[in-house]
Amino acid sequence: MFREPGHIEESSLGAGGPAALVRGQVVGAHSKGAGWRKRVESLTARAATAVGLVHGVDRRKWLPRLGTCLGLGVAAVSLWPDFSQVEAAATLPDDPAVRDEFRSQMIMPLALGADSGRRMGATTLVRPLTNTPERPSIQLMTTLGQGDGFGRMLARAGVGQSDIDRISALMGGVLPTRQIASGTQFDITLGRRPEPGAARTLESINFRARFDLDLTIARQDGALTLQRHPIAVDETPLRIRGEVGSSLYRSARNAGAPVVAIQSYLHAIDRHLSLENDLRAGDSFDIVVAYKRSAKGEREVGELLYAGLERGGKPQLQLLRWGKDGNMVAAGSLTAASQSRSVGAPVAGRVTSNFGMRRHPILGFVRRHAGVDYGARHGAPIYAVADGVVSFAGRHGGHGNFVRLDHGAGNGTGYAHMSRIAVSRGARVRAGQVIGYVGSTGLSTGPHLHFEAYRGGRTVNPAGLRLASRPQIDKRELAAFKQRLGTVMAVRPGAALDSIAPAAVASEHELHREIDRLADHRDPAPMGNSQPVVRRLAAIEDSRQHN
């Protein structure tokens, strides 16, 4: 044991006891580093790094102790490690395809018999072949795209220019190539090359030229020949009847009517009656559309032929497609000189301001509101509520872009605040025709349609407007019209869905072609631009159901 300096017992000095050395005598009083160590220990003792804040709150040393505590806390927080991600070795992916790609870069596939299917790089021991044998024939399928050319499509498939010219010449007597519909699929077989570097010779090409015709161009005795394969087609119109129920659209869908047929039906009857007020639960709808069925199973829905509505077994509305323009003519208007009917809404939207006195939202004072405002999205189409002539189309003061229609007998309608006008002055328009688009021109606080009605040159409430309709066909055509109506009404509901006999001429080759196995049986797209109107009619149906 060492004794501290200055603590040597006197008894041990004179009694001959054992001598005790102090630490300084062994290590050395002036060893290297002893001085600065003592100074650090002295400063540490005076700094009081371990402080207690509980005792001596009223003393002067409490605040320095608090400062020391806060300083140590700040130092600890500043030296605290962050939570950033630490890079580590990536684990093997769980995706089998990615994992197999990783395995292909290792030695393991060689031990497993190279089951990864990857090829190793060629070495100097690999000698390339001077001539690679080609396949004797190639079978492929190509599709004619929108805006593409028939010749360009065949050239991309590898058909030679001489064969393309011969094919175009053969098809000229049956169907011009420019009349082939986009999306048509072609089943092509290419043979051997006549010489190295030349295009392969065309062996055969099969495609659907029309709904009722298949064409095959095949090489026989070294020359291309055209073969026609007619397809049996049944054109019995499709007739669907049912009860309106709570929703005309849903009832027609439940009855099996195609969407395109329902769209055309709603668009037609909306010009002659109000879907909000004139339809009742228990009414019967009658839809007849053009319909084609081929012996191969394809179906094609055509235009609407007849739209009817019955109540209590009596027809309330009968519309038949008639004339060169294909307009829907009301059968009930043929015997009467004229009849009046309520007009529908000119735009798909809700009424935001009615006819009568109100405070003007911009001018700030009360004055007569000479029309009805319909709130609608910017750019929504605006429809003519009845047949007429455009008497004004252009800028009109506070109305902004304005269109006025003259419907005869002193009646007229006006459409204001348009973003764009789609008709010109003097043009004849029909009910349901787009005459402009919703905007916010003139004195307007937002996109909407201001709809006015005129009678005798004065504005009236559009809600009570009734316009007269006249017969749309000549009296000399009345007998033919009635005969056509009787033919359509004689169609049995569901007759177009009966089975038909297969094509009389159908070879085994036709039934097993690739183009037949991959035929697309999608429903046809809706005709025309009736989708905005149908969305508006569907919205009216829903509101009528909930109210």
C-alpha positions as CSV (number, residue, x, y, z in Angstrom):
1,M,0.0,0.0,0.0
2,F,1.2,3.5,-0.7
3,R,0.8,6.3,1.7
4,E,-0.2,9.8,0.7
5,P,2.5,12.4,1.2
6,G,2.3,14.1,4.6
7,H,0.7,11.1,6.3
8,I,3.8,9.3,7.6
9,E,3.4,8.1,11.2
10,E,6.0,9.4,13.5
11,S,6.2,6.2,15.4
12,S,7.4,4.4,12.4
13,L,10.4,6.8,12.0
14,G,12.0,6.2,15.3
15,A,10.9,2.8,16.3
16,G,12.7,1.0,13.5
17,G,9.5,-0.2,11.9
18,P,9.0,-0.9,8.2
19,A,9.5,2.0,5.9
20,A,6.5,3.1,3.7
21,L,7.1,4.8,0.4
22,V,4.7,7.4,-0.9
23,R,3.4,7.2,-4.6
24,G,5.5,10.1,-5.7
25,Q,8.7,8.3,-4.6
26,V,7.8,5.4,-6.8
27,V,6.4,7.0,-9.9
28,G,8.2,10.2,-9.6
29,A,6.9,13.6,-8.5
30,H,7.6,15.2,-11.9
31,S,6.5,12.3,-14.2
32,K,5.3,13.4,-17.7
33,G,1.6,14.4,-17.8
34,A,1.1,14.6,-14.1
35,G,0.7,18.3,-14.0
36,W,-2.1,18.8,-16.6
37,R,-4.0,15.8,-15.1
38,K,-4.1,17.5,-11.7
39,R,-5.3,20.7,-13.3
40,V,-8.1,18.9,-15.1
41,E,-9.2,17.1,-12.0
42,S,-9.2,20.4,-10.1
43,L,-11.3,22.2,-12.8
44,T,-13.7,19.2,-12.8
45,A,-14.1,19.3,-9.1
46,R,-14.9,23.0,-9.1
47,A,-17.3,22.8,-12.2
48,A,-19.5,20.4,-10.3
49,T,-20.7,18.4,-13.4
50,A,-22.9,16.3,-11.2
51,V,-25.3,18.9,-9.9
52,G,-28.4,18.6,-7.7
53,L,-31.2,21.0,-8.2
54,V,-33.4,19.8,-5.4
55,H,-31.4,21.1,-2.4
56,G,-30.3,24.7,-2.0
57,V,-32.9,26.4,-4.2
58,D,-32.5,29.7,-2.3
59,R,-28.8,29.7,-2.7
60,R,-26.8,31.6,-5.2
61,K,-25.3,28.4,-6.7
62,W,-28.6,27.1,-7.8
63,L,-28.7,29.1,-11.1
64,P,-25.2,28.0,-12.2
65,R,-26.3,24.4,-11.5
66,L,-29.3,24.9,-13.7
67,G,-27.2,26.3,-16.5
68,T,-24.8,23.4,-16.2
69,C,-27.8,20.9,-16.5
70,L,-29.2,22.7,-19.5
71,G,-25.8,22.8,-21.2
72,L,-25.3,19.1,-20.7
73,G,-28.8,18.4,-22.1
74,V,-28.1,20.4,-25.2
75,A,-24.8,18.7,-25.7
76,A,-26.4,15.3,-25.4
77,V,-29.2,16.2,-27.9
78,S,-26.8,17.6,-30.4
79,L,-24.7,14.5,-30.3
80,W,-27.7,12.2,-30.6
81,P,-27.3,9.9,-33.7
82,D,-29.9,10.3,-36.5
83,F,-32.2,7.6,-37.8
84,S,-31.0,7.5,-41.4
85,Q,-31.0,4.2,-43.2
86,V,-27.9,2.2,-43.1
87,E,-26.8,0.5,-46.3
88,A,-26.7,-3.2,-46.1
89,A,-26.4,-6.1,-48.5
90,A,-29.6,-6.4,-50.6
91,T,-31.7,-9.5,-50.1
92,L,-32.7,-11.8,-52.9
93,P,-36.0,-10.5,-54.5
94,D,-39.2,-12.5,-53.9
95,D,-40.4,-12.2,-57.5
96,P,-39.6,-15.6,-59.2
97,A,-38.7,-13.9,-62.5
98,V,-36.3,-11.4,-60.9
99,R,-34.8,-14.1,-58.6
100,D,-34.2,-16.3,-61.6
101,E,-32.4,-13.5,-63.4
102,F,-30.2,-13.1,-60.3
103,R,-29.5,-16.8,-60.3
104,S,-28.5,-16.8,-63.9
105,Q,-25.5,-14.6,-63.0
106,M,-24.1,-17.2,-60.5
107,I,-22.4,-20.5,-60.6
108,M,-25.4,-22.3,-59.1
109,P,-27.3,-22.7,-62.4
110,L,-24.4,-24.8,-63.8
111,A,-24.6,-27.1,-60.8
112,L,-28.4,-27.5,-61.3
113,G,-28.1,-28.3,-65.0
114,A,-28.5,-24.7,-66.2
115,D,-32.2,-24.7,-65.4
116,S,-32.4,-20.9,-65.6
117,G,-32.6,-21.0,-69.4
118,R,-30.1,-18.2,-69.8
119,R,-27.3,-18.5,-72.3
120,M,-23.7,-17.8,-71.5
121,G,-21.6,-15.5,-73.7
122,A,-19.9,-17.0,-76.7
123,T,-16.2,-17.7,-76.4
124,T,-13.5,-18.1,-79.1
125,L,-14.4,-21.7,-79.4
126,V,-17.8,-20.8,-80.9
127,R,-17.8,-20.6,-84.7
128,P,-20.7,-18.7,-86.4
129,L,-22.6,-20.4,-89.1
130,T,-22.1,-19.0,-92.6
131,N,-25.7,-19.7,-93.7
132,T,-28.7,-20.0,-91.3
133,P,-31.7,-22.0,-92.6
134,E,-34.9,-20.1,-92.6
135,R,-38.4,-21.4,-91.7
136,P,-40.2,-22.6,-94.8
137,S,-43.3,-20.5,-93.9
138,I,-44.4,-17.9,-91.4
139,Q,-47.9,-17.4,-90.1
140,L,-48.8,-14.0,-88.6
141,M,-51.7,-11.8,-87.9
142,T,-51.8,-8.0,-88.4
143,T,-54.5,-5.4,-87.9
144,L,-55.3,-2.3,-90.0
145,G,-55.0,0.7,-87.7
146,Q,-56.9,4.0,-87.8
147,G,-55.6,6.1,-90.6
148,D,-53.3,3.4,-91.8
149,G,-53.0,2.3,-95.5
150,F,-53.7,-1.2,-96.7
151,G,-50.4,-1.4,-98.7
152,R,-48.3,0.0,-95.9
153,M,-49.8,-2.5,-93.5
154,L,-48.9,-5.4,-95.8
155,A,-45.4,-4.0,-96.4
156,R,-44.8,-3.9,-92.6
157,A,-45.9,-7.6,-92.4
158,G,-43.2,-8.5,-95.0
159,V,-45.3,-8.8,-98.2
160,G,-43.5,-7.9,-101.4
161,Q,-44.5,-4.9,-103.5
162,S,-45.5,-7.1,-106.5
163,D,-47.8,-9.2,-104.3
164,I,-49.3,-6.0,-102.8
165,D,-50.1,-4.6,-106.2
166,R,-51.7,-7.9,-107.3
167,I,-53.8,-8.1,-104.1
168,S,-55.1,-4.5,-104.6
169,A,-56.0,-5.3,-108.2
170,L,-57.9,-8.5,-107.2
171,M,-59.9,-6.6,-104.5
172,G,-60.8,-3.7,-106.7
173,G,-63.7,-5.6,-108.2
174,V,-65.1,-6.6,-104.9
175,L,-64.2,-4.0,-102.2
176,P,-61.9,-1.0,-102.7
177,T,-59.1,-1.2,-100.1
178,R,-59.9,2.3,-98.8
179,Q,-63.3,0.9,-97.7
180,I,-61.8,-1.7,-95.4
181,A,-62.7,-0.7,-91.8
182,S,-60.0,0.1,-89.3
183,G,-59.5,-2.7,-86.8
184,T,-59.9,-5.4,-89.5
185,Q,-57.6,-8.4,-88.7
186,F,-55.7,-10.2,-91.5
187,D,-54.4,-13.8,-91.2
188,I,-51.3,-13.9,-93.4
189,T,-49.1,-16.8,-94.4
190,L,-45.7,-16.1,-96.0
191,G,-43.6,-18.7,-97.9
192,R,-40.0,-19.1,-98.9
193,R,-37.8,-16.3,-100.3
194,P,-37.2,-16.6,-104.1
195,E,-33.6,-15.5,-103.5
196,P,-31.5,-14.3,-100.6
197,G,-32.5,-10.8,-99.4
198,A,-35.8,-10.7,-101.3
199,A,-39.2,-10.5,-99.6
200,R,-41.0,-13.8,-98.9
201,T,-43.7,-14.8,-101.3
202,L,-47.3,-14.5,-100.1
203,E,-49.0,-17.9,-99.8
204,S,-52.4,-16.7,-98.5
205,I,-54.3,-13.9,-96.8
206,N,-57.7,-14.2,-95.1
207,F,-59.8,-11.4,-93.7
208,R,-63.4,-10.2,-93.0
209,A,-64.2,-7.8,-95.9
210,R,-67.8,-7.1,-94.8
211,F,-70.2,-8.3,-92.2
212,D,-71.5,-10.8,-94.7
213,L,-68.4,-11.7,-96.6
214,D,-65.0,-13.3,-96.0
215,L,-62.2,-13.0,-98.6
216,T,-59.3,-15.4,-99.2
217,I,-56.4,-14.6,-101.5
218,A,-54.3,-17.7,-102.0
219,R,-51.5,-18.7,-104.4
220,Q,-52.5,-21.5,-106.8
221,D,-50.1,-22.7,-109.5
222,G,-47.8,-19.8,-108.8
223,A,-50.5,-17.1,-109.2
224,L,-52.7,-15.3,-106.6
225,T,-56.4,-15.9,-106.9
226,L,-59.4,-14.4,-105.0
227,Q,-62.0,-16.6,-103.3
228,R,-65.2,-15.3,-101.8
229,H,-66.9,-16.9,-98.8
230,P,-70.4,-15.4,-98.3
231,I,-71.7,-15.5,-94.7
232,A,-75.4,-16.0,-93.9
233,V,-76.8,-12.9,-92.2
234,D,-80.2,-12.4,-90.6
235,E,-81.4,-8.8,-90.6
236,T,-84.6,-9.2,-88.5
237,P,-85.1,-6.0,-86.5
238,L,-84.7,-6.4,-82.7
239,R,-87.9,-5.4,-80.8
240,I,-87.9,-5.0,-77.1
241,R,-91.0,-4.2,-75.0
242,G,-91.3,-3.7,-71.2
243,E,-92.8,-1.7,-68.4
244,V,-91.3,1.6,-67.4
245,G,-91.3,1.0,-63.6
246,S,-89.4,3.5,-61.5
247,S,-86.7,4.2,-64.1
248,L,-87.1,4.0,-67.9
249,Y,-83.4,3.5,-68.5
250,R,-83.0,0.7,-65.9
251,S,-86.2,-1.0,-67.0
252,A,-85.0,-1.1,-70.6
253,R,-81.6,-2.5,-69.5
254,N,-83.3,-5.2,-67.5
255,A,-85.4,-6.1,-70.5
256,G,-82.1,-6.8,-72.5
257,A,-82.0,-3.7,-74.7
258,P,-78.5,-2.7,-75.8
259,V,-77.1,0.5,-74.4
260,V,-76.9,2.1,-77.9
261,A,-80.6,1.4,-78.5
262,I,-81.6,2.9,-75.2
263,Q,-79.6,6.0,-75.9
264,S,-81.2,6.5,-79.2
265,Y,-84.7,5.9,-77.8
266,L,-84.3,8.4,-74.9
267,H,-82.9,11.0,-77.3
268,A,-85.9,10.5,-79.7
269,I,-88.7,10.7,-77.2
270,D,-87.1,13.6,-75.3
271,R,-88.0,15.8,-78.2
272,H,-91.8,15.0,-77.9
273,L,-92.4,14.7,-74.2
274,S,-91.0,15.6,-70.8
275,L,-89.2,12.7,-69.1
276,E,-89.9,14.4,-65.7
277,N,-93.6,14.9,-66.0
278,D,-95.0,12.8,-68.9
279,L,-93.6,9.4,-67.9
280,R,-95.5,7.3,-65.3
281,A,-94.8,4.0,-63.6
282,G,-96.8,1.3,-65.4
283,D,-96.3,2.8,-68.9
284,S,-94.9,0.5,-71.6
285,F,-92.0,1.2,-73.8
286,D,-91.5,-0.2,-77.3
287,I,-88.1,-0.2,-79.0
288,V,-87.3,-1.5,-82.5
289,V,-83.7,-1.2,-83.8
290,A,-81.9,-2.5,-86.9
291,Y,-80.1,-5.7,-86.0
292,K,-77.8,-8.0,-87.9
293,R,-76.6,-11.5,-87.0
294,S,-74.1,-13.6,-88.9
295,A,-73.9,-17.4,-89.0
296,K,-70.5,-17.1,-87.2
297,G,-72.1,-15.5,-84.2
298,E,-71.3,-11.8,-84.7
299,R,-74.0,-9.3,-83.9
300,E,-74.3,-5.7,-84.9
301,V,-76.8,-3.1,-83.5
302,G,-77.9,-0.5,-86.0
303,E,-80.0,2.7,-85.8
304,L,-83.3,3.1,-84.0
305,L,-86.2,2.3,-86.3
306,Y,-89.2,2.8,-84.0
307,A,-89.8,4.4,-80.5
308,G,-93.1,3.9,-78.9
309,L,-94.8,4.6,-75.5
310,E,-98.1,3.1,-74.4
311,R,-100.4,3.8,-71.4
312,G,-103.3,1.5,-70.6
313,G,-102.8,-0.4,-73.8
314,K,-103.2,2.8,-76.0
315,P,-100.3,4.4,-77.8
316,Q,-99.2,7.7,-76.4
317,L,-96.3,8.2,-78.7
318,Q,-95.2,6.5,-82.0
319,L,-92.0,7.6,-83.7
320,L,-90.9,6.0,-87.0
321,R,-87.6,6.7,-88.8
322,W,-88.6,8.1,-92.2
323,G,-87.2,10.0,-95.1
324,K,-83.8,10.6,-96.7
325,D,-82.6,12.5,-93.6
326,G,-83.6,9.6,-91.3
327,N,-85.7,11.8,-89.0
328,M,-88.0,10.3,-86.3
329,V,-91.5,11.2,-87.4
330,A,-94.5,11.1,-85.0
331,A,-97.3,9.0,-86.4
332,G,-99.9,11.0,-84.5
333,S,-99.0,14.2,-86.2
334,L,-99.9,12.9,-89.7
335,T,-103.6,13.4,-89.4
336,A,-103.8,16.6,-87.5
337,A,-102.8,19.9,-89.0
338,S,-100.8,20.8,-85.9
339,Q,-100.6,20.0,-82.2
340,S,-98.8,21.7,-79.3
341,R,-96.5,20.1,-76.8
342,S,-94.3,21.2,-73.9
343,V,-90.7,21.9,-74.6
344,G,-87.9,20.2,-72.7
345,A,-84.8,21.5,-71.0
346,P,-82.3,23.0,-73.5
347,V,-79.2,21.9,-71.5
348,A,-78.2,19.2,-69.0
349,G,-78.3,21.1,-65.7
350,R,-80.5,22.4,-62.9
351,V,-82.7,25.5,-62.6
352,T,-80.9,28.1,-60.6
353,S,-83.2,31.1,-61.2
354,N,-86.9,31.1,-62.3
355,F,-88.9,33.6,-64.3
356,G,-90.1,36.7,-62.5
357,M,-88.9,39.5,-60.2
358,R,-85.5,39.1,-58.5
359,R,-82.5,41.1,-57.4
360,H,-79.9,41.2,-60.1
361,P,-76.7,39.6,-58.9
362,I,-74.5,42.1,-60.7
363,L,-76.6,45.4,-60.9
364,G,-77.8,45.0,-57.4
365,F,-81.4,46.2,-57.8
366,V,-84.7,44.3,-58.2
367,R,-86.0,43.9,-61.7
368,R,-87.9,41.4,-63.8
369,H,-86.0,38.2,-64.8
370,A,-87.2,37.5,-68.3
371,G,-86.2,33.9,-68.5
372,V,-85.0,30.8,-66.6
373,D,-81.3,30.1,-65.7
374,Y,-79.8,26.6,-65.9
375,G,-76.6,26.0,-64.0
376,A,-74.3,23.8,-66.1
377,R,-70.6,23.1,-66.6
378,H,-68.6,25.3,-69.0
379,G,-68.7,23.9,-72.5
380,A,-71.8,21.8,-72.0
381,P,-73.8,21.5,-75.3
382,I,-77.0,23.6,-75.7
383,Y,-79.9,22.0,-77.7
384,A,-82.7,23.6,-79.6
385,V,-86.0,22.8,-77.9
386,A,-88.0,22.7,-81.1
387,D,-87.6,23.0,-84.9
388,G,-87.0,26.5,-86.1
389,V,-85.0,29.1,-88.0
390,V,-82.0,31.0,-86.5
391,S,-83.2,34.7,-86.5
392,F,-80.1,36.0,-84.6
393,A,-76.7,34.6,-83.8
394,G,-74.0,36.8,-82.3
395,R,-73.1,39.3,-79.6
396,H,-76.2,40.9,-77.9
397,G,-75.4,43.3,-75.0
398,G,-75.7,41.8,-71.6
399,H,-76.8,38.5,-73.1
400,G,-73.2,38.0,-74.4
401,N,-73.1,35.4,-77.2
402,F,-76.8,34.9,-78.0
403,V,-78.9,32.8,-80.3
404,R,-82.6,33.4,-81.1
405,L,-84.8,30.8,-82.8
406,D,-88.1,31.5,-84.6
407,H,-90.5,28.6,-84.3
408,G,-93.4,30.1,-86.3
409,A,-96.8,31.3,-85.2
410,G,-95.2,34.2,-83.2
411,N,-93.3,31.8,-81.0
412,G,-89.5,31.9,-80.4
413,T,-86.8,31.0,-77.9
414,G,-83.5,32.7,-76.9
415,Y,-80.2,31.2,-75.5
416,A,-77.8,33.6,-73.8
417,H,-74.3,33.7,-72.3
418,M,-72.9,31.1,-74.6
419,S,-69.1,30.4,-74.8
420,R,-69.4,29.5,-78.5
421,I,-72.1,29.6,-81.1
422,A,-72.6,26.5,-83.3
423,V,-75.1,27.9,-85.8
424,S,-75.4,30.9,-88.2
425,R,-78.2,33.3,-88.9
426,G,-80.8,32.0,-91.3
427,A,-79.9,28.3,-90.7
428,R,-82.7,25.8,-90.1
429,V,-82.4,23.7,-87.0
430,R,-84.2,20.7,-85.6
431,A,-85.3,19.9,-82.1
432,G,-82.3,18.4,-80.2
433,Q,-79.7,19.9,-82.5
434,V,-76.7,21.5,-80.8
435,I,-76.7,25.3,-81.3
436,G,-74.0,26.4,-78.9
437,Y,-72.1,25.7,-75.7
438,V,-72.5,26.9,-72.1
439,G,-70.4,29.9,-71.1
440,S,-70.3,33.1,-69.0
441,T,-70.3,35.9,-71.6
442,G,-72.1,39.2,-71.0
443,L,-73.5,40.1,-67.6
444,S,-72.9,36.8,-65.9
445,T,-71.4,35.6,-62.6
446,G,-70.5,32.1,-63.8
447,P,-71.2,29.5,-66.5
448,H,-74.9,29.0,-67.0
449,L,-77.6,29.2,-69.7
450,H,-80.2,32.0,-69.7
451,F,-83.2,30.6,-71.6
452,E,-86.0,32.9,-72.8
453,A,-89.3,32.2,-74.5
454,Y,-91.2,34.7,-76.8
455,R,-94.9,34.8,-77.8
456,G,-96.0,37.7,-80.0
457,G,-92.7,39.5,-79.5
458,R,-93.0,39.5,-75.7
459,T,-91.1,37.3,-73.2
460,V,-93.2,34.7,-71.4
461,N,-92.4,32.1,-68.8
462,P,-90.6,29.2,-70.6
463,A,-92.0,26.7,-68.0
464,G,-95.4,27.0,-69.7
465,L,-94.2,27.2,-73.3
466,R,-96.0,24.9,-75.7
467,L,-95.0,24.9,-79.4
468,A,-97.0,23.6,-82.3
469,S,-95.7,20.8,-84.4
470,R,-96.7,20.1,-88.0
471,P,-96.6,16.9,-90.1
472,Q,-93.1,16.2,-91.3
473,I,-93.9,14.1,-94.4
474,D,-95.9,14.8,-97.6
475,K,-99.4,13.5,-97.9
476,R,-98.4,11.5,-100.9
477,E,-96.1,9.5,-98.7
478,L,-98.8,8.8,-96.1
479,A,-99.7,5.3,-97.5
480,A,-96.0,4.2,-97.7
481,F,-95.5,5.6,-94.1
482,K,-98.4,3.6,-92.7
483,Q,-97.3,0.4,-94.6
484,R,-93.8,0.8,-93.1
485,L,-95.2,1.4,-89.6
486,G,-97.3,-1.8,-90.0
487,T,-94.3,-3.8,-91.0
488,V,-92.3,-2.6,-88.0
489,M,-95.2,-3.2,-85.6
490,A,-95.6,-6.8,-86.9
491,V,-92.1,-7.8,-85.7
492,R,-92.3,-10.2,-82.9
493,P,-90.4,-9.2,-79.7
494,G,-87.3,-11.3,-79.4
495,A,-87.6,-12.7,-83.0
496,A,-84.1,-11.4,-83.8
497,L,-82.6,-13.6,-81.0
498,D,-83.8,-16.9,-82.5
499,S,-81.1,-19.3,-83.8
500,I,-80.2,-19.1,-87.5
501,A,-78.9,-21.8,-89.8
502,P,-75.1,-21.8,-90.3
503,A,-73.6,-20.7,-93.6
504,A,-74.4,-23.1,-96.5
505,V,-70.8,-23.0,-97.8
506,A,-68.2,-23.3,-95.0
507,S,-65.1,-25.3,-95.5
508,E,-63.1,-27.0,-92.8
509,H,-60.3,-24.5,-93.4
510,E,-62.6,-21.5,-92.7
511,L,-63.8,-22.9,-89.3
512,H,-60.2,-23.3,-88.0
513,R,-58.6,-20.1,-89.2
514,E,-56.7,-18.1,-86.6
515,I,-58.7,-15.0,-87.5
516,D,-62.0,-16.8,-86.6
517,R,-60.6,-18.0,-83.2
518,L,-59.5,-14.5,-82.3
519,A,-62.6,-12.7,-83.5
520,D,-63.6,-9.8,-81.4
521,H,-67.3,-9.8,-80.2
522,R,-67.3,-6.5,-78.4
523,D,-70.6,-4.5,-78.3
524,P,-70.7,-1.7,-80.9
525,A,-69.9,1.8,-79.8
526,P,-72.8,4.3,-79.3
527,M,-73.8,6.1,-82.5
528,G,-73.4,9.8,-82.9
529,N,-72.9,12.4,-80.2
530,S,-75.9,11.4,-78.1
531,Q,-73.9,10.6,-75.0
532,P,-74.2,14.0,-73.4
533,V,-78.0,13.9,-73.9
534,V,-78.2,10.4,-72.5
535,R,-76.3,11.5,-69.4
536,R,-78.8,14.4,-69.0
537,L,-81.7,12.0,-69.4
538,A,-80.3,9.5,-67.0
539,A,-79.9,12.4,-64.4
540,I,-83.5,13.4,-64.9
541,E,-84.6,9.8,-64.4
542,D,-82.6,9.5,-61.2
543,S,-84.0,12.8,-59.9
544,R,-87.6,11.7,-60.8
545,Q,-87.0,8.4,-59.0
546,H,-85.8,10.0,-55.8
547,N,-88.5,12.7,-55.8
